[in-house]
Amino acid sequence: MTPTVRGPGHPQEPGKNKCVIVLSTKSSGSSAIQRLIGSLAGARHVRHTRHRESETLYWTKAASVLGLPQIKMLDSEVPIPARRARRELVSFLRKNTRDFRIPTDPRDMIFLGWEKLCESHRPVFLEKSPHHLVQWSALELMLECEARLDSTEFLYIGLIRNPMDVLYSAWSRWRTFPEEAQFEWELAYRNLQCLRERLDDRLVVVRYEDMVSDLDTLDPVIRFVGATRDQVPADYLHARSFSKWKDDRDYGFQLAPSVREMAHAFGYTSAELDNPENPRWRIFRTRTRRSYRTRHTMLAPIRMLRRAHSVLTKNGVSV
C-alpha cells in the first residue's frame, strides 16, 4: 500500500480567507467528506446551486466561459456552452455572495468572484464538484486563481477510491457502462498525479478506504480548518459500501490494463481489483441500460413537476 500523502496544515492567518476544494470522481466519497468537514469549525458550502449535493461546477463553467478545452463527460452536461455557463455563473455569484458587482472582464468575474465566495463563507469555504478533476483546464484555473488571490489560502483534497467500487456505483445508479467510465476515472487520477507535483503540501491525497479505517489521514485538513480531532466522531464514516460489486453475480466487468496500472499506483492490489469473467455480462448490461433509459424518459415529466413544486414551495407560493 502506498502511504497517504499528507500536507502539514496550518492555522488561519488574521484576515485571510480559507477554502478547501475536494477533488475526486463521482461516487468516491466526496459527499461524506464534505459533511464531515462541514461539521467542523464553521466550514460552509454554498446554499444556492442548481446542482446536487452542493456542487457548483464553478471551474468547469469558468473554463467554458474562457473557451478553454474540456472533454465531453459521460452522462453529463459538461462541458456547458459558454454563454449559458456565463449566465449561470453570474446568477450563482449573485445568490451566494454579498454585494458583489459582476466585473465585465470574464477573468476578473471568475477570480474575484471566487474571492468573494470565500469571503462570504468565512471562516472556511468548502467546495466539491467531481467534474473538476477530469478537466485539466479547470484545474489550471484553480492554480491561476490561487496565484492571483493574496487574500485566500487554499487546501486541496485529492480523494481516491477503488475504481471497481466507483464504477459499480455509477452502474448501479445511472447504468453508466463501466467499460467507458473507467477511462474517465483514469484520466482524473492522472490529472491528480500531475497536480501533486505542482501543489506540494497544499494537496492532501487520501484514499477513501484509508480515511474510513483511520481518521489520522485527515489530520492536515482538520488542522487547516482550525478544528481538533476530538470534534470528529470516531464512527463518523463506515465501510458498508465496500466491494458491493463482488456480491453481484451479473456484474462481469473487468478493468483495462492501463486502469489497473493507475489503481496499483495508488496502492490497490490485484485482489481488490479482480473480478471473474462473466460471458453473459455484455448482453446483460445492454438490456439493463436500455430498460433504464426507457424508464428514465417516461418519468422525466414527473421529475420536472416535482422540481417545479419544490421551487414554488421554497419561494412561499401555495400549490
C-alpha positions, 0 to 999 in steps of 0.5 A: 500500500502506498502511504497517504500523502499528507500536507502539514496544515496550518492555522488561519492567518488574521484576515485571510480567507480559507477554502478547501476544494475536494477533488475526486470522481463521482461516487468516491466519497466526496459527499461524506467528506464534505459533511464531515468537514462541514461539521467542523469549525464553521466550514460552509458550502454554498446554499444556492446551486442548481446542482446536487449535493452542493456542487457548483461546477464553478471551474468547469463553467469558468473554463467554458466561459474562457473557451478553454478545452474540456472533454465531453463527460459521460452522462453529463452536461459538461462541458456547458456552452459558454454563454449559458455557463456565463449566465449561470455563473453570474446568477450563482455569484449573485445568490451566494455572495454579498454585494458583489458587482459582476466585473465585465472582464470574464477573468476578473468575474471568475477570480474575484468572484471566487474571492468573494465566495470565500469571503462570504463563507468565512471562516472556511469555504468548502467546495466539491464538484467531481467534474473538476478533476477530469478537466485539466483546464479547470484545474489550471484555473484553480492554480491561476486563481490561487496565484492571483488571490493574496487574500485566500489560502487554499487546501486541496483534497485529492480523494481516491477510491477503488475504481471497481467500487466507483464504477459499480456505483455509477452502474448501479445508479445511472447504468453508466457502462463501466467499460467507458467510465473507467477511462474517465476515472483514469484520466482524473487520477492522472490529472491528480498525479500531475497536480501533486507535483505542482501543489506540494503540501497544499494537496492532501491525497487520501484514499477513501478506504484509508480515511474510513479505517483511520481518521489520522489521514485527515489530520492536515485538513482538520488542522487547516480548518482550525478544528481538533480531532476530538470534534470528529466522531470516531464512527463518523464514516463506515465501510458498508459500501465496500466491494458491493460489486463482488456480491453481484453475480451479473456484474462481469466487468473487468478493468483495462490494463492501463486502469489497473496500472493507475489503481496499483499506483495508488496502492490497490492490489490485484485482489481488490481489483479482480473480478471473474469473467462473466460471458453473459455480462455484455448482453446483460448490461445492454438490456439493463441500460436500455430498460433504464433509459426507457424508464428514465424518459417516461418519468422525466415529466414527473421529475420536472413537476416535482422540481417545479413544486419544490421551487414554488414551495421554497419561494412561499407560493401555495400549490 
